Amino acid sequence: MDQPIPIPRRRGSGVTDDAIERIRELIASGEWSAGTRLPREADLAKQLGLSRNSLREAVRALSQARVLDVRQGDGTYVSSLEPGELLEPTLSATHLLQGRTVLELFEVRRMLEPEAAAMAALRADAEVVGALRAELDRMIDAGDRAEELVEADAAFHDVIARAPGNGVLRALLGSLSTRTVRARLWHGITERQALDTAREEHSRIYEAIAAGDADLARAATLVHIAHNETWMREHLGPADDVPVAVV
């Protein structure tokens, strides 16, 4: 018979928090791996020494955090535990940042994106280069249609983010440039008739990655981000928000 797992209760924590911690320990220890089907509720509650209500609350919380996958009529499973899945609930909150706090995202982008582009130049295969070219062409074909530019721009940078093969890096980069920020930037670009400059910046990034030139890819990306950051600093007041819809 399974005995309750002897995990000490954390001081000041609730029963549900303890239940969450116990399940996390089972996963972190490797006893439950990605895709593992959890025991029946009654059996698991007994094994962990918890009430079924506490267990349900823990499962609900871990499901929202993408740690567990509740399948109606089938049971509860450990999720894939992929970085993008686990980090998404936290990182998706970046779109709630307001005012000049958004500029802090650009500072982090300057730290990460140039290195990601450099890694992409070293690791990109023909499929990645082709995908990057396709998104660049889509950006060019979009003309001055901001909505299409936003979509193509997001896809272009996501190709670069996935090229290094680092799931954590891709999840972080995806969270740093939200759709509302991209929309604000492209709206500003179309208004100031700077589309050619923006496309040239993307073209230089593409050419550097396609050529396998890490230093040039790093430099081209840094210039691109700095250009956008400068415009945002000039057009975002201390109390301004990035508008939800600007296109």
Secondary structure, DSSP 4 states (H G I P E B T S, - for coil): -PPPP-PPPPTT--HHHHHHHHHHHHHHTTSS-TTPBPPPHHHHHHHHT--HHHHHHHHHHHHHTTSEEEETTTEEEE----HHHHHHHHHGGGGG--GGGHHHHHHHHHHHHHHHHHHHHHH--HHHHHHHHHHHHHHHHTTT-HHHHHHHHHHHHHHHHHTT--HHHHHHHHHHS-HHHHHHHHHHHHHTT-HHHHHHHHHHHHHHHHTT-HHHHHHHHHHHHHHHHHHHHHH--TT----S---
